């Protein structure tokens, strides 16, 4: 089932840019991913837009002797929207997830609200993943891993976020099996 679901993930583009201003440098990673041919919803297409921005911590000392000591902050935005079919008057799939002004060491401290969990469960069903082993946080991890297009293995923030999603998924599975 996972192989079938992964074939629905079609990256449109992945870009990394660096910008520098007088007082700070920043980096941005952006990606657009389409999910076509969803196993459980023929004719439905979703578009995922992802951005991760690294910027200097505004609370950091601008006179710090060693720039390596200044830990950057990250803003992450993930939006998934249904782009087809469009039927006026009917609800369409939409999911938003964001982290704002987080250090890499803090990105694992995220939580999903009930609406996000519901949408991630809907996404699991659209991808044809019927097993109860796929939790909402597990689906978030699959979506983030797919959207990175294998281009962000060296990014500390994404590595920590993906690790946190895997660990949270494992914890949820163990809790649902009665081990906690």
C-alpha positions, 0 to 999 in steps of 0.5 A: 500500500505504501508503494502505491501511495508514494507513487501519488507524490509528484514534486513540481519544484524544490528551490533553495535560496540564500539572501543577505541584508545589512544585518542578517543572512537568511536561507529559504527552502520552498517546494511544491508537490502534487498528489495525483492519482490518489488510490482511494479518490480517483480524479482527486488532486492535492497540491502541497506547498512547503517553505522553511526559512532560516533567519537570525535570532532577533534576541541574539547579541549582534556583537557576539564574537563567534557567529557559530554560537548564534543559533538560527531560528526557523519558520516552517509552513506546510499547506495542502489544498485540494485542486481537483475536482472543483465542485462549487458548494462542496467542501475541499480538502485543506490542511495547514501546519506551521512552526514560527520562530523555533530553534532547531532544538525546539522543532520537535516540541510541536503538537497537532490540534484536532482539526489537523489530526482529522485532516491527516487522517483524511489524507491517510485514507485518500492515499489508500493507507487503511492500516491503523498503524498510520497515525496522524503524526506518522502521516505528517512525517510521510508528507514532510519526508516526501516534500523534502524531495531528498534535498534536505538531509543536511538541514539540521531543522528538518532532520530533527523535525523528521526524527521527532515525527518518527518518535511521536508516531512510535509513541502513539502506536505504542500507546494505542497498543496499550504499552503506555 
